[in-house]
């Protein structure tokens, strides 16, 4: 319980830091840019919950202990910060040259949002293509060795541990996640500075967010439906631009915040009733 409160404290710290940065944007760049940052941050933070549920499944499947989880998430977040820059940089430049790509992004978000409604809890991370490829390419031990990525075998040769394969899986899952979250942020802004900083501030709090969800994920069982609605909404917002349908950013922020809050509230209420029956 002490660890949960510590994670919540740090999560609130990163959120307050993001709001302070948003205040700086408001002061130096104006009201509109501050709204764009807030919208992008809220979209990224809400959609990241789905990715964190995937992390919970991966760590549980490979029986990764908490101290090793910290290290894996640290490398995962560092990698995400670097990869997101290139992803967003090229995405913004593509959108600036080919505006019709926004409509394509919108259609993809709608499809992915609807796909999310399907129950995919039966997937085993051990069957991941990433794990299979890494295991075949790199010399690897069969068992974990604490939080180490490399160990020496009996013959003195360096061997990778399954924890390194898990890092690769985490990074690849984040790339797949970025294919949804970054285009979703484009629904409120195509400014490179705004899109990147809103992503980064949401990412910086992910490690603490993960450890909160790890202990409480059973109480957030229905949040994925809210995330699905947010994906469909942002997809419709992008696709709607093709016919001149525009939703102002304040209204977009309100819709996303309400959907996320309701999905969390419904999850907590229904999970509480289910627990009481048991």
Secondary structure as UniProt FT lines:
FT   HELIX           2..29
FT   HELIX           31..61
FT   TURN            62..63
FT   HELIX           66..97
FT   HELIX           100..115
FT   TURN            116..117
FT   TURN            121..122
FT   HELIX           125..127
FT   HELIX           129..137
FT   TURN            146..147
FT   STRAND          150..152
FT   TURN            154..155
FT   STRAND          158..160
FT   HELIX           162..185
FT   TURN            186..188
FT   HELIX           192..204
FT   HELIX           206..216
FT   HELIX           217..220
FT   TURN            221..222
FT   HELIX           223..239
FT   HELIX           240..243
FT   HELIX           249..277
//
